[in-house]
Amino acid sequence: IIDYLKDKIQLKFEYHNVKCDYIEFKIYMYDLIKEALKMPKDGWMMQEGMPWLRHKKSN
């Protein structure tokens, strides 16, 4: 008997790998967004050192 699927990856195994990679990607993106939205202690500053316009430190 010739096994034509000998060198092929099973779909269930491939689906599991893709699902695990996607979960890791979602966690990475969530952490990236969380870090980007984190407010600096002194508020947002421009390169010149001036505070960002229309920015309240209390918000």
Buried (B, 14 or more C-beta within 10 A) or exposed (E): EEEEEEEEEEEEEEEEEEEEEEEEEEEEEEEEEEEEEEEEEEEEEEEEEEEEEEEEEEE
